[in-house]
Amino acid sequence: MARPRLYDEPRIATAVRLPTDLHERLRLEALRRQVSANLLVERAITVYLERLPPLLDEA
């Protein structure tokens, strides 16, 4: 039996190259918080994009 879907919207698999030390920090933090590294990356990107200031030509 398949695992139940957690999300309503479609998902896209994306590869990202990380320095070894950053990848290890991510892995350890995910382990410490008992969540997936994917969840931490998704949340970090969401917060980052929400905090980006508008471009000068969009202000």
PDB file of N, CA, C and O in Angstrom:
ATOM      1  N   MET A   1       0.841  -1.172   0.000  1.00  0.00           N
ATOM      2  CA  MET A   1       0.000   0.000   0.000  1.00  0.00           C
ATOM      3  C   MET A   1       0.894   1.245   0.000  1.00  0.00           C
ATOM      4  O   MET A   1       1.904   1.293   0.702  1.00  0.00           O
ATOM      5  N   ALA A   2       0.514   2.236  -0.786  1.00  0.00           N
ATOM      6  CA  ALA A   2       1.297   3.472  -0.921  1.00  0.00           C
ATOM      7  C   ALA A   2       1.092   4.385   0.287  1.00  0.00           C
ATOM      8  O   ALA A   2       0.073   4.327   0.976  1.00  0.00           O
ATOM      9  N   ARG A   3       2.078   5.213   0.511  1.00  0.00           N
ATOM     10  CA  ARG A   3       2.009   6.216   1.578  1.00  0.00           C
ATOM     11  C   ARG A   3       0.979   7.279   1.202  1.00  0.00           C
ATOM     12  O   ARG A   3       0.899   7.649   0.031  1.00  0.00           O
ATOM     13  N   PRO A   4       0.186   7.785   2.153  1.00  0.00           N
ATOM     14  CA  PRO A   4      -0.804   8.820   1.819  1.00  0.00           C
ATOM     15  C   PRO A   4      -0.126  10.118   1.395  1.00  0.00           C
ATOM     16  O   PRO A   4       0.953  10.455   1.882  1.00  0.00           O
ATOM     17  N   ARG A   5      -0.773  10.842   0.482  1.00  0.00           N
ATOM     18  CA  ARG A   5      -0.243  12.122   0.014  1.00  0.00           C
ATOM     19  C   ARG A   5      -0.368  13.155   1.123  1.00  0.00           C
ATOM     20  O   ARG A   5      -1.387  13.224   1.810  1.00  0.00           O
ATOM     21  N   LEU A   6       0.673  13.953   1.291  1.00  0.00           N
ATOM     22  CA  LEU A   6       0.676  14.999   2.305  1.00  0.00           C
ATOM     23  C   LEU A   6       0.339  16.367   1.735  1.00  0.00           C
ATOM     24  O   LEU A   6       0.024  17.292   2.483  1.00  0.00           O
ATOM     25  N   TYR A   7       0.405  16.501   0.409  1.00  0.00           N
ATOM     26  CA  TYR A   7       0.222  17.800  -0.227  1.00  0.00           C
ATOM     27  C   TYR A   7      -0.827  17.712  -1.320  1.00  0.00           C
ATOM     28  O   TYR A   7      -0.949  16.691  -1.996  1.00  0.00           O
ATOM     29  N   ASP A   8      -1.587  18.792  -1.490  1.00  0.00           N
ATOM     30  CA  ASP A   8      -2.578  18.836  -2.562  1.00  0.00           C
ATOM     31  C   ASP A   8      -1.968  19.271  -3.892  1.00  0.00           C
ATOM     32  O   ASP A   8      -2.375  18.794  -4.951  1.00  0.00           O
ATOM     33  N   GLU A   9      -0.987  20.183  -3.835  1.00  0.00           N
ATOM     34  CA  GLU A   9      -0.405  20.692  -5.069  1.00  0.00           C
ATOM     35  C   GLU A   9       0.677  19.739  -5.583  1.00  0.00           C
ATOM     36  O   GLU A   9       1.268  18.991  -4.805  1.00  0.00           O
ATOM     37  N   PRO A  10       0.934  19.766  -6.891  1.00  0.00           N
ATOM     38  CA  PRO A  10       1.969  18.901  -7.466  1.00  0.00           C
ATOM     39  C   PRO A  10       3.352  19.262  -6.914  1.00  0.00           C
ATOM     40  O   PRO A  10       3.591  20.405  -6.525  1.00  0.00           O
ATOM     41  N   ARG A  11       4.239  18.304  -6.884  1.00  0.00           N
ATOM     42  CA  ARG A  11       5.611  18.495  -6.425  1.00  0.00           C
ATOM     43  C   ARG A  11       6.573  18.232  -7.567  1.00  0.00           C
ATOM     44  O   ARG A  11       6.294  17.424  -8.453  1.00  0.00           O
ATOM     45  N   ILE A  12       7.716  18.923  -7.545  1.00  0.00           N
ATOM     46  CA  ILE A  12       8.755  18.755  -8.548  1.00  0.00           C
ATOM     47  C   ILE A  12      10.038  18.378  -7.832  1.00  0.00           C
ATOM     48  O   ILE A  12      10.439  19.052  -6.883  1.00  0.00           O
ATOM     49  N   ALA A  13      10.681  17.319  -8.268  1.00  0.00           N
ATOM     50  CA  ALA A  13      11.976  16.925  -7.711  1.00  0.00           C
ATOM     51  C   ALA A  13      13.045  17.818  -8.333  1.00  0.00           C
ATOM     52  O   ALA A  13      13.117  17.960  -9.554  1.00  0.00           O
ATOM     53  N   THR A  14      13.879  18.419  -7.476  1.00  0.00           N
ATOM     54  CA  THR A  14      14.917  19.333  -7.929  1.00  0.00           C
ATOM     55  C   THR A  14      16.244  18.971  -7.264  1.00  0.00           C
ATOM     56  O   THR A  14      16.286  18.713  -6.060  1.00  0.00           O
ATOM     57  N   ALA A  15      17.298  18.950  -8.023  1.00  0.00           N
ATOM     58  CA  ALA A  15      18.626  18.674  -7.469  1.00  0.00           C
ATOM     59  C   ALA A  15      19.319  19.994  -7.172  1.00  0.00           C
ATOM     60  O   ALA A  15      19.263  20.928  -7.972  1.00  0.00           O
ATOM     61  N   VAL A  16      19.971  20.067  -6.023  1.00  0.00           N
ATOM     62  CA  VAL A  16      20.710  21.260  -5.619  1.00  0.00           C
ATOM     63  C   VAL A  16      22.096  20.819  -5.174  1.00  0.00           C
ATOM     64  O   VAL A  16      22.227  19.843  -4.436  1.00  0.00           O
ATOM     65  N   ARG A  17      23.116  21.517  -5.606  1.00  0.00           N
ATOM     66  CA  ARG A  17      24.481  21.204  -5.185  1.00  0.00           C
ATOM     67  C   ARG A  17      24.804  22.020  -3.943  1.00  0.00           C
ATOM     68  O   ARG A  17      24.691  23.246  -3.949  1.00  0.00           O
ATOM     69  N   LEU A  18      25.206  21.338  -2.883  1.00  0.00           N
ATOM     70  CA  LEU A  18      25.562  21.996  -1.629  1.00  0.00           C
ATOM     71  C   LEU A  18      26.997  21.650  -1.258  1.00  0.00           C
ATOM     72  O   LEU A  18      27.464  20.546  -1.539  1.00  0.00           O
ATOM     73  N   PRO A  19      27.696  22.585  -0.629  1.00  0.00           N
ATOM     74  CA  PRO A  19      29.003  22.227  -0.086  1.00  0.00           C
ATOM     75  C   PRO A  19      28.827  21.123   0.959  1.00  0.00           C
ATOM     76  O   PRO A  19      27.796  21.057   1.629  1.00  0.00           O
ATOM     77  N   THR A  20      29.808  20.280   1.093  1.00  0.00           N
ATOM     78  CA  THR A  20      29.738  19.146   2.009  1.00  0.00           C
ATOM     79  C   THR A  20      29.390  19.576   3.427  1.00  0.00           C
ATOM     80  O   THR A  20      28.562  18.942   4.080  1.00  0.00           O
ATOM     81  N   ASP A  21      30.013  20.648   3.908  1.00  0.00           N
ATOM     82  CA  ASP A  21      29.760  21.069   5.292  1.00  0.00           C
ATOM     83  C   ASP A  21      28.323  21.567   5.471  1.00  0.00           C
ATOM     84  O   ASP A  21      27.718  21.320   6.515  1.00  0.00           O
ATOM     85  N   LEU A  22      27.766  22.262   4.477  1.00  0.00           N
ATOM     86  CA  LEU A  22      26.387  22.726   4.573  1.00  0.00           C
ATOM     87  C   LEU A  22      25.416  21.545   4.529  1.00  0.00           C
ATOM     88  O   LEU A  22      24.426  21.521   5.261  1.00  0.00           O
ATOM     89  N   HIS A  23      25.699  20.580   3.679  1.00  0.00           N
ATOM     90  CA  HIS A  23      24.860  19.387   3.597  1.00  0.00           C
ATOM     91  C   HIS A  23      24.858  18.642   4.935  1.00  0.00           C
ATOM     92  O   HIS A  23      23.812  18.178   5.389  1.00  0.00           O
ATOM     93  N   GLU A  24      26.004  18.533   5.548  1.00  0.00           N
ATOM     94  CA  GLU A  24      26.093  17.854   6.844  1.00  0.00           C
ATOM     95  C   GLU A  24      25.334  18.620   7.921  1.00  0.00           C
ATOM     96  O   GLU A  24      24.650  18.012   8.745  1.00  0.00           O
ATOM     97  N   ARG A  25      25.445  19.942   7.922  1.00  0.00           N
ATOM     98  CA  ARG A  25      24.674  20.754   8.879  1.00  0.00           C
ATOM     99  C   ARG A  25      23.179  20.554   8.682  1.00  0.00           C
ATOM    100  O   ARG A  25      22.434  20.420   9.653  1.00  0.00           O
ATOM    101  N   LEU A  26      22.745  20.533   7.439  1.00  0.00           N
ATOM    102  CA  LEU A  26      21.338  20.317   7.127  1.00  0.00           C
ATOM    103  C   LEU A  26      20.885  18.944   7.610  1.00  0.00           C
ATOM    104  O   LEU A  26      19.841  18.815   8.249  1.00  0.00           O
ATOM    105  N   ARG A  27      21.671  17.929   7.302  1.00  0.00           N
ATOM    106  CA  ARG A  27      21.332  16.567   7.701  1.00  0.00           C
ATOM    107  C   ARG A  27      21.227  16.439   9.220  1.00  0.00           C
ATOM    108  O   ARG A  27      20.280  15.842   9.733  1.00  0.00           O
ATOM    109  N   LEU A  28      22.197  16.999   9.933  1.00  0.00           N
ATOM    110  CA  LEU A  28      22.194  16.914  11.392  1.00  0.00           C
ATOM    111  C   LEU A  28      21.033  17.691  12.006  1.00  0.00           C
ATOM    112  O   LEU A  28      20.417  17.233  12.968  1.00  0.00           O
ATOM    113  N   GLU A  29      20.738  18.853  11.460  1.00  0.00           N
ATOM    114  CA  GLU A  29      19.626  19.655  11.993  1.00  0.00           C
ATOM    115  C   GLU A  29      18.293  18.961  11.744  1.00  0.00           C
ATOM    116  O   GLU A  29      17.418  18.984  12.609  1.00  0.00           O
ATOM    117  N   ALA A  30      18.127  18.351  10.592  1.00  0.00           N
ATOM    118  CA  ALA A  30      16.903  17.603  10.302  1.00  0.00           C
ATOM    119  C   ALA A  30      16.773  16.419  11.262  1.00  0.00           C
ATOM    120  O   ALA A  30      15.689  16.148  11.778  1.00  0.00           O
ATOM    121  N   LEU A  31      17.857  15.735  11.492  1.00  0.00           N
ATOM    122  CA  LEU A  31      17.855  14.614  12.427  1.00  0.00           C
ATOM    123  C   LEU A  31      17.511  15.087  13.835  1.00  0.00           C
ATOM    124  O   LEU A  31      16.697  14.468  14.520  1.00  0.00           O
ATOM    125  N   ARG A  32      18.122  16.172  14.261  1.00  0.00           N
ATOM    126  CA  ARG A  32      17.888  16.714  15.599  1.00  0.00           C
ATOM    127  C   ARG A  32      16.421  17.117  15.788  1.00  0.00           C
ATOM    128  O   ARG A  32      15.852  16.925  16.862  1.00  0.00           O
ATOM    129  N   ARG A  33      15.825  17.671  14.747  1.00  0.00           N
ATOM    130  CA  ARG A  33      14.435  18.131  14.831  1.00  0.00           C
ATOM    131  C   ARG A  33      13.425  17.053  14.437  1.00  0.00           C
ATOM    132  O   ARG A  33      12.214  17.267  14.512  1.00  0.00           O
ATOM    133  N   GLN A  34      13.930  15.907  14.022  1.00  0.00           N
ATOM    134  CA  GLN A  34      13.100  14.771  13.612  1.00  0.00           C
ATOM    135  C   GLN A  34      12.150  15.134  12.474  1.00  0.00           C
ATOM    136  O   GLN A  34      10.967  14.792  12.493  1.00  0.00           O
ATOM    137  N   VAL A  35      12.701  15.836  11.481  1.00  0.00           N
ATOM    138  CA  VAL A  35      11.976  16.153  10.256  1.00  0.00           C
ATOM    139  C   VAL A  35      12.899  15.821   9.086  1.00  0.00           C
ATOM    140  O   VAL A  35      14.072  15.507   9.284  1.00  0.00           O
ATOM    141  N   SER A  36      12.375  15.890   7.887  1.00  0.00           N
ATOM    142  CA  SER A  36      13.210  15.615   6.716  1.00  0.00           C
ATOM    143  C   SER A  36      14.037  16.837   6.344  1.00  0.00           C
ATOM    144  O   SER A  36      13.659  17.975   6.622  1.00  0.00           O
ATOM    145  N   ALA A  37      15.166  16.576   5.714  1.00  0.00           N
ATOM    146  CA  ALA A  37      15.979  17.670   5.183  1.00  0.00           C
ATOM    147  C   ALA A  37      15.171  18.442   4.141  1.00  0.00           C
ATOM    148  O   ALA A  37      15.307  19.660   4.028  1.00  0.00           O
ATOM    149  N   ASN A  38      14.338  17.743   3.385  1.00  0.00           N
ATOM    150  CA  ASN A  38      13.485  18.392   2.394  1.00  0.00           C
ATOM    151  C   ASN A  38      12.575  19.428   3.042  1.00  0.00           C
ATOM    152  O   ASN A  38      12.414  20.528   2.515  1.00  0.00           O
ATOM    153  N   LEU A  39      11.980  19.083   4.180  1.00  0.00           N
ATOM    154  CA  LEU A  39      11.092  20.021   4.877  1.00  0.00           C
ATOM    155  C   LEU A  39      11.867  21.262   5.314  1.00  0.00           C
ATOM    156  O   LEU A  39      11.380  22.381   5.157  1.00  0.00           O
ATOM    157  N   LEU A  40      13.062  21.075   5.859  1.00  0.00           N
ATOM    158  CA  LEU A  40      13.863  22.234   6.280  1.00  0.00           C
ATOM    159  C   LEU A  40      14.230  23.120   5.096  1.00  0.00           C
ATOM    160  O   LEU A  40      14.170  24.346   5.196  1.00  0.00           O
ATOM    161  N   VAL A  41      14.605  22.516   3.989  1.00  0.00           N
ATOM    162  CA  VAL A  41      14.966  23.293   2.795  1.00  0.00           C
ATOM    163  C   VAL A  41      13.754  24.045   2.267  1.00  0.00           C
ATOM    164  O   VAL A  41      13.859  25.220   1.918  1.00  0.00           O
ATOM    165  N   GLU A  42      12.614  23.385   2.204  1.00  0.00           N
ATOM    166  CA  GLU A  42      11.398  24.042   1.710  1.00  0.00           C
ATOM    167  C   GLU A  42      11.034  25.234   2.586  1.00  0.00           C
ATOM    168  O   GLU A  42      10.712  26.306   2.074  1.00  0.00           O
ATOM    169  N   ARG A  43      11.083  25.055   3.886  1.00  0.00           N
ATOM    170  CA  ARG A  43      10.755  26.167   4.796  1.00  0.00           C
ATOM    171  C   ARG A  43      11.776  27.293   4.692  1.00  0.00           C
ATOM    172  O   ARG A  43      11.404  28.467   4.709  1.00  0.00           O
ATOM    173  N   ALA A  44      13.054  26.954   4.585  1.00  0.00           N
ATOM    174  CA  ALA A  44      14.094  27.977   4.477  1.00  0.00           C
ATOM    175  C   ALA A  44      13.926  28.803   3.199  1.00  0.00           C
ATOM    176  O   ALA A  44      14.063  30.026   3.228  1.00  0.00           O
ATOM    177  N   ILE A  45      13.637  28.148   2.099  1.00  0.00           N
ATOM    178  CA  ILE A  45      13.440  28.868   0.834  1.00  0.00           C
ATOM    179  C   ILE A  45      12.206  29.757   0.914  1.00  0.00           C
ATOM    180  O   ILE A  45      12.227  30.893   0.439  1.00  0.00           O
ATOM    181  N   THR A  46      11.138  29.255   1.508  1.00  0.00           N
ATOM    182  CA  THR A  46       9.913  30.045   1.647  1.00  0.00           C
ATOM    183  C   THR A  46      10.176  31.309   2.449  1.00  0.00           C
ATOM    184  O   THR A  46       9.775  32.397   2.035  1.00  0.00           O
ATOM    185  N   VAL A  47      10.841  31.183   3.585  1.00  0.00           N
ATOM    186  CA  VAL A  47      11.139  32.343   4.435  1.00  0.00           C
ATOM    187  C   VAL A  47      12.044  33.318   3.686  1.00  0.00           C
ATOM    188  O   VAL A  47      11.808  34.525   3.707  1.00  0.00           O
ATOM    189  N   TYR A  48      13.068  32.804   3.033  1.00  0.00           N
ATOM    190  CA  TYR A  48      13.998  33.649   2.288  1.00  0.00           C
ATOM    191  C   TYR A  48      13.271  34.462   1.217  1.00  0.00           C
ATOM    192  O   TYR A  48      13.463  35.673   1.118  1.00  0.00           O
ATOM    193  N   LEU A  49      12.440  33.799   0.422  1.00  0.00           N
ATOM    194  CA  LEU A  49      11.737  34.496  -0.658  1.00  0.00           C
ATOM    195  C   LEU A  49      10.739  35.520  -0.130  1.00  0.00           C
ATOM    196  O   LEU A  49      10.555  36.577  -0.733  1.00  0.00           O
ATOM    197  N   GLU A  50      10.099  35.213   0.988  1.00  0.00           N
ATOM    198  CA  GLU A  50       9.154  36.173   1.578  1.00  0.00           C
ATOM    199  C   GLU A  50       9.867  37.427   2.093  1.00  0.00           C
ATOM    200  O   GLU A  50       9.267  38.501   2.135  1.00  0.00           O
ATOM    201  N   ARG A  51      11.121  37.305   2.480  1.00  0.00           N
ATOM    202  CA  ARG A  51      11.868  38.430   3.044  1.00  0.00           C
ATOM    203  C   ARG A  51      12.657  39.220   2.010  1.00  0.00           C
ATOM    204  O   ARG A  51      13.226  40.261   2.340  1.00  0.00           O
ATOM    205  N   LEU A  52      12.706  38.755   0.781  1.00  0.00           N
ATOM    206  CA  LEU A  52      13.453  39.479  -0.249  1.00  0.00           C
ATOM    207  C   LEU A  52      12.817  40.855  -0.483  1.00  0.00           C
ATOM    208  O   LEU A  52      11.600  40.957  -0.638  1.00  0.00           O
ATOM    209  N   PRO A  53      13.628  41.901  -0.507  1.00  0.00           N
ATOM    210  CA  PRO A  53      13.066  43.213  -0.827  1.00  0.00           C
ATOM    211  C   PRO A  53      12.688  43.263  -2.304  1.00  0.00           C
ATOM    212  O   PRO A  53      13.260  42.539  -3.118  1.00  0.00           O
ATOM    213  N   PRO A  54      11.729  44.114  -2.649  1.00  0.00           N
ATOM    214  CA  PRO A  54      11.360  44.229  -4.072  1.00  0.00           C
ATOM    215  C   PRO A  54      12.522  44.810  -4.877  1.00  0.00           C
ATOM    216  O   PRO A  54      13.353  45.546  -4.346  1.00  0.00           O
ATOM    217  N   LEU A  55      12.566  44.474  -6.147  1.00  0.00           N
ATOM    218  CA  LEU A  55      13.563  45.054  -7.039  1.00  0.00           C
ATOM    219  C   LEU A  55      13.251  46.544  -7.227  1.00  0.00           C
ATOM    220  O   LEU A  55      12.100  46.965  -7.112  1.00  0.00           O
ATOM    221  N   LEU A  56      14.269  47.315  -7.511  1.00  0.00           N
ATOM    222  CA  LEU A  56      14.081  48.759  -7.642  1.00  0.00           C
ATOM    223  C   LEU A  56      13.050  49.121  -8.712  1.00  0.00           C
ATOM    224  O   LEU A  56      12.268  50.053  -8.525  1.00  0.00           O
ATOM    225  N   ASP A  57      13.042  48.387  -9.837  1.00  0.00           N
ATOM    226  CA  ASP A  57      12.087  48.715 -10.894  1.00  0.00           C
ATOM    227  C   ASP A  57      10.675  48.221 -10.604  1.00  0.00           C
ATOM    228  O   ASP A  57       9.758  48.499 -11.376  1.00  0.00           O
ATOM    229  N   GLU A  58      10.481  47.488  -9.497  1.00  0.00           N
ATOM    230  CA  GLU A  58       9.147  47.012  -9.105  1.00  0.00           C
ATOM    231  C   GLU A  58       8.567  47.838  -7.959  1.00  0.00           C
ATOM    232  O   GLU A  58       7.403  47.661  -7.600  1.00  0.00           O
ATOM    233  N   ALA A  59       9.358  48.731  -7.386  1.00  0.00           N
ATOM    234  CA  ALA A  59       8.898  49.502  -6.229  1.00  0.00           C
ATOM    235  C   ALA A  59       7.983  50.638  -6.625  1.00  0.00           C
ATOM    236  O   ALA A  59       7.512  51.380  -5.763  1.00  0.00           O
TER     237      ALA A  59
END
